Amino acid sequence: MEKELFEIRHRIIDDTYDLLDRFIGFIDAYYNATAIKRSDREYNFKCGGMNLCTVTLMEKGLQVLVIFGREHQYLFDNLKHRFSHQIQKTYLDSMTYHDGKWMFFDVVNQNQLDEIIELIKIKKKPNRKVMTMCGYKCSLCKAYYKNVQKQDQREGLSDIWGKYYDGLSVPIEKMICDGCRSTKSDAHIIDSQCPIRSCVVSKKLEGCYECDQYPCEVFSQRIGLCYLDAKKKLGKEFSSDEYTEFLEAYDNVTRINRMKRI
């Protein structure tokens, strides 16, 4: 969603942008979610076919819609003592339709955002392993084996790698990866000599985001281009759609920095 964040940055106040940035950081770090732009101010997040939530940018703050089905309502009823009076009141007052209880929450500060995050965790259990050890995201990578099976775009990815990463060249037939977290005995990992993977494993961590020494020299060997850096690098030749399609997967600095702010 880096393209959208860049485009709306000048249209909303700093506090609202900060809340949105933190919220996106949570979603990106723990879910393989797709952001669907419904309007200039409304974004729907879906995960595995599930409607995770909808976020609307308000004049001040965010409005977040979370829909709880019966199973989520049961879970909330057992955990409601952990939530503020306002959250509990909104839950009780919200209308129930065929697909569940529709709850609209106004979020204007970090404490309120923290509670919304806890509600979304009830909706779908977060997964700390959706990111690679260095902060890349396999679900967005065109070389990830599931994406190759679905739609082979490795030729285009190869061109983009060469354009943005100073001539980086990997034979297309070798551009297929099971991901650094794969436990398969015959797992194929493109970057088999990745120094970050060996470092993380040796420290018995899930990833760089758990390390007190982040960012370090080891991490610096696998830094991906963020949206602004890619834009500066290519200048007039830069394509935001191209970046979103092929390079957002590797923007590990933005991803990890956001995760650490949650």
Secondary structure per residue as TSV (DSSP state, phi and psi in degrees):
chain	resnum	aa	ss	phi	psi
A	1	M	-	360.0	16.4
A	2	E	H	-64.0	-37.0
A	3	K	H	-60.4	-46.6
A	4	E	H	-65.5	-41.0
A	5	L	H	-63.1	-39.7
A	6	F	H	-64.2	-39.9
A	7	E	H	-72.2	-32.9
A	8	I	H	-94.2	-5.6
A	9	R	G	-54.8	-39.6
A	10	H	G	-83.3	-6.6
A	11	R	G	-98.7	-9.7
A	12	I	S	-128.3	156.9
A	13	I	-	-71.2	160.6
A	14	D	H	-57.9	-42.8
A	15	D	H	-63.3	-39.4
A	16	T	H	-68.2	-42.2
A	17	Y	H	-62.0	-40.3
A	18	D	H	-62.4	-42.5
A	19	L	H	-63.1	-44.6
A	20	L	H	-63.8	-42.7
A	21	D	H	-61.4	-42.8
A	22	R	H	-65.8	-41.0
A	23	F	H	-65.2	-45.0
A	24	I	H	-60.9	-37.6
A	25	G	H	-59.1	-42.0
A	26	F	H	-64.8	-50.3
A	27	I	H	-59.3	-46.3
A	28	D	H	-66.2	-34.5
A	29	A	H	-77.1	-28.0
A	30	Y	H	-120.0	-5.1
A	31	Y	-	-139.3	148.3
A	32	N	-	-90.6	72.9
A	33	A	E	-102.0	151.0
A	34	T	E	-108.4	129.3
A	35	A	E	-94.1	122.9
A	36	I	E	-110.1	119.0
A	37	K	E	-81.3	115.9
A	38	R	E	-94.4	-27.8
A	39	S	E	-161.2	-177.2
A	40	D	T	-64.2	-16.6
A	41	R	T	-126.0	3.4
A	42	E	E	-129.2	131.3
A	43	Y	E	-133.2	130.6
A	44	N	E	-106.0	132.9
A	45	F	E	-110.2	122.0
A	46	K	E	-116.9	143.9
A	47	C	E	-136.9	112.2
A	48	G	T	58.1	36.1
A	49	G	T	87.8	-13.8
A	50	M	E	-86.2	138.7
A	51	N	E	-79.3	101.7
A	52	L	E	-73.8	-49.2
A	53	C	E	-174.6	168.6
A	54	T	E	-129.2	132.6
A	55	V	E	-116.2	129.7
A	56	T	E	-117.9	131.1
A	57	L	E	-80.3	122.5
A	58	M	-	-102.4	174.5
A	59	E	S	-58.7	-37.8
A	60	K	S	-136.6	112.2
A	61	G	S	90.3	-165.6
A	62	L	E	-122.4	153.8
A	63	Q	E	-115.1	126.5
A	64	V	E	-118.1	126.5
A	65	L	E	-101.0	123.4
A	66	V	E	-123.9	129.2
A	67	I	E	-108.5	122.3
A	68	F	E	-102.9	121.7
A	69	G	-	-76.6	-176.4
A	70	R	H	-60.3	-41.5
A	71	E	H	-67.4	-34.0
A	72	H	H	-72.3	-36.2
A	73	Q	H	-64.7	-38.5
A	74	Y	H	-62.7	-44.1
A	75	L	H	-64.3	-42.5
A	76	F	H	-63.6	-41.5
A	77	D	H	-57.6	-31.5
A	78	N	H	-84.1	-12.8
A	79	L	H	-119.0	1.2
A	80	K	G	-60.9	-24.8
A	81	H	G	-63.8	-16.2
A	82	R	G	-83.5	-12.0
A	83	F	S	-104.0	158.5
A	84	S	-	-66.9	164.7
A	85	H	H	-59.7	-38.9
A	86	Q	H	-64.4	-41.6
A	87	I	H	-64.0	-44.3
A	88	Q	H	-63.9	-39.1
A	89	K	H	-65.8	-44.1
A	90	T	H	-60.6	-41.2
A	91	Y	H	-59.7	-47.3
A	92	L	H	-67.6	-36.6
A	93	D	H	-82.5	-13.3
A	94	S	S	-73.6	146.5
A	95	M	-	-77.9	148.3
A	96	T	E	-111.3	128.7
A	97	Y	E	-117.2	-169.2
A	98	H	T	-62.8	-27.7
A	99	D	T	-102.4	5.1
A	100	G	E	132.2	-170.7
A	101	K	E	-89.7	120.7
A	102	W	E	-91.7	114.8
A	103	M	E	-116.9	121.3
A	104	F	E	-105.2	124.4
A	105	F	E	-120.7	132.1
A	106	D	E	-91.0	127.2
A	107	V	E	-120.3	115.4
A	108	V	-	-125.7	-0.7
A	109	N	S	-149.4	171.1
A	110	Q	H	-65.3	-37.3
A	111	N	H	-62.0	-41.7
A	112	Q	H	-66.4	-39.3
A	113	L	H	-63.1	-39.5
A	114	D	H	-59.6	-38.7
A	115	E	H	-69.9	-38.2
A	116	I	H	-63.4	-40.1
A	117	I	H	-60.1	-40.6
A	118	E	H	-66.3	-33.8
A	119	L	H	-66.2	-41.1
A	120	I	H	-67.3	-32.3
A	121	K	H	-64.0	-31.0
A	122	I	H	-70.3	-40.5
A	123	K	H	-61.5	-44.2
A	124	K	S	-150.0	127.3
A	125	K	-	-61.5	128.8
A	126	P	-	-69.9	152.8
A	127	N	-	-124.6	111.6
A	128	R	T	-71.1	-7.2
A	129	K	T	-105.6	16.2
A	130	V	S	-72.6	-19.5
A	131	M	S	-97.4	152.1
A	132	T	-	-72.6	176.2
A	133	M	T	-63.9	-28.0
A	134	C	T	-95.6	-4.2
A	135	G	S	103.0	2.2
A	136	Y	-	-70.1	171.9
A	137	K	-	-130.6	108.9
A	138	C	G	-57.9	-38.9
A	139	S	G	-61.8	-22.2
A	140	L	G	-98.3	-10.6
A	141	C	-	-83.0	127.6
A	142	K	T	-72.6	-9.8
A	143	A	T	-95.4	-6.7
A	144	Y	B	-66.5	134.5
A	145	Y	H	-56.8	-36.1
A	146	K	H	-65.7	-37.0
A	147	N	H	-72.6	-34.9
A	148	V	H	-64.7	-41.2
A	149	Q	H	-65.7	-36.1
A	150	K	H	-75.1	-48.3
A	151	Q	-	-158.5	110.6
A	152	D	-	-76.5	107.5
A	153	Q	-	-119.6	27.2
A	154	R	H	-67.7	-30.6
A	155	E	H	-64.1	-43.1
A	156	G	H	-66.1	-39.1
A	157	L	H	-63.1	-40.9
A	158	S	H	-59.9	-42.9
A	159	D	H	-62.9	-42.1
A	160	I	H	-67.5	-42.9
A	161	W	H	-57.0	-45.7
A	162	G	H	-64.3	-35.3
A	163	K	H	-73.5	-42.3
A	164	Y	H	-94.8	-25.3
A	165	Y	T	-113.1	47.5
A	166	D	T	49.2	51.9
A	167	G	T	80.9	14.7
A	168	L	-	-52.9	126.4
A	169	S	-	-132.5	122.3
A	170	V	-	-129.1	126.9
A	171	P	-	-53.0	133.2
A	172	I	G	-55.1	-38.1
A	173	E	G	-65.9	-18.1
A	174	K	G	-98.2	-1.0
A	175	M	-	-87.0	67.3
A	176	I	-	-145.6	131.7
A	177	C	B	-141.1	138.0
A	178	D	-	-89.1	-7.1
A	179	G	-	92.9	147.8
A	180	C	T	-69.0	-12.4
A	181	R	T	-94.7	-0.5
A	182	S	-	-60.4	138.8
A	183	T	-	-106.4	6.8
A	184	K	-	-66.4	140.0
A	185	S	T	-65.1	-28.7
A	186	D	T	-109.7	29.2
A	187	A	-	-57.9	136.9
A	188	H	-	-104.7	120.1
A	189	I	-	-121.2	120.5
A	190	I	T	-56.6	-50.7
A	191	D	T	-95.1	66.4
A	192	S	T	-64.6	-20.0
A	193	Q	T	-102.6	21.1
A	194	C	-	-57.8	120.8
A	195	P	H	-69.7	-25.2
A	196	I	H	-70.0	-42.4
A	197	R	H	-58.9	-48.1
A	198	S	H	-65.0	-35.6
A	199	C	H	-66.6	-47.1
A	200	V	H	-63.4	-44.6
A	201	V	H	-62.6	-43.3
A	202	S	H	-64.2	-30.3
A	203	K	T	-90.4	-1.6
A	204	K	T	57.8	45.5
A	205	L	-	-109.7	167.5
A	206	E	S	-81.6	-31.9
A	207	G	S	-176.9	178.3
A	208	C	G	-57.9	-29.9
A	209	Y	G	-65.3	-13.8
A	210	E	G	-97.3	-4.7
A	211	C	-	-90.2	133.0
A	212	D	T	-69.4	-17.6
A	213	Q	T	-94.1	0.9
A	214	Y	-	-68.9	138.3
A	215	P	S	-83.2	147.2
A	216	C	-	-130.0	-178.1
A	217	E	H	-66.7	-35.1
A	218	V	H	-63.2	-46.3
A	219	F	H	-60.7	-37.8
A	220	S	H	-61.7	-17.2
A	221	Q	T	-77.0	-11.5
A	222	R	T	-133.6	33.4
A	223	I	-	-76.8	129.5
A	224	G	-	-92.2	160.4
A	225	L	-	-75.0	130.4
A	226	C	-	-81.3	172.4
A	227	Y	H	-57.2	-48.9
A	228	L	H	-66.3	-40.6
A	229	D	H	-65.3	-39.7
A	230	A	H	-66.0	-39.4
A	231	K	H	-63.7	-42.9
A	232	K	H	-66.8	-37.9
A	233	K	H	-66.4	-41.6
A	234	L	H	-96.7	-14.3
A	235	G	G	59.1	-126.0
A	236	K	G	-66.8	-20.3
A	237	E	G	-83.2	-6.5
A	238	F	-	-67.4	138.5
A	239	S	-	-124.7	118.5
A	240	S	H	-64.4	-36.8
A	241	D	H	-66.9	-38.7
A	242	E	H	-62.9	-43.8
A	243	Y	H	-61.6	-48.5
A	244	T	H	-59.8	-42.7
A	245	E	H	-70.2	-40.4
A	246	F	H	-116.4	-21.5
A	247	L	T	-118.1	-17.9
A	248	E	G	-59.6	-26.7
A	249	A	G	-57.0	-28.6
A	250	Y	G	-104.0	9.1
A	251	D	-	-80.6	70.4
A	252	N	H	-74.4	-30.0
A	253	V	H	-64.3	-50.3
A	254	T	H	-58.9	-44.2
A	255	R	H	-63.4	-47.7
A	256	I	H	-70.5	-41.0
A	257	N	H	-60.9	-39.7
A	258	R	H	-66.1	-42.4
A	259	M	H	-59.6	-39.2
A	260	K	H	-71.0	-13.0
A	261	R	H	-92.7	-9.6
A	262	I	-	-67.2	360.0
